[in-house]
Amino acid sequence: MKKRLLLAAGMLLAAAVAAHAASLLGPAEPGAAPGKFSVGAGYFYYDDKWKDGGTFKLQQSQTFLEGSYGLYQGMEVFLRLGGTDAKLLDGINFKDNYNVYSGIGARGVLYRFNPQFDVGSTLYFDRVWSDFRQAVTRLKTPWSANFALLGQWTPYPIFVLYGGPKFFYGASKEEVQISANGTVSSSSRSIRTDNWVGGVVGTRFAIMGIDRLKFGIEMQFTSRVSVGGMVSYAF
């Protein structure tokens, strides 16, 4: 119980300190057993409203690999490496192809009411490691921080259904450079997520009853709707 309380306090503190776009969070129930590893591959389509005074849409298609390690029963840490594009719509009309991004996170069960019902959380940070570019415009290394508080229902050991609120923040800077008559002029403005509260609902289940091989699908509700999925294998 003490470990669970320390985990909850640590996650809340990290979320408060943190204040790219969101990505797949997954259930709080770890995919890796204590002292074991899990690997997975996933895709997430992100669609949300950002603002720079006015509002516009930011869309991304993210593909990634994830590796996780079970620290102890009910908690794991995970790393991601992937690629994502970026589209800014509604007045800005900016588009660039895939850039590399990485992420780090933790999942954990905070309190287990009984074998079927528990409460947990997922904390995740990510960053794109190079600027998106189109003509004279750059979108500089977007980053995000995400925290979800999740209720989970596990009617069978090979199936979990989860959902709950999430809190998130993403930011970047849009920079425009124009060269004329040998003179370069530039302007920049900060952009960030339009909202910071949303929701998550998803499920993860064993493929063909194979407990080590699982598939998860998830929807996130912010100012708009995002969806993604991941296949994982636990060693």
Disulfide bonds with the S-S distance in Angstrom:
none
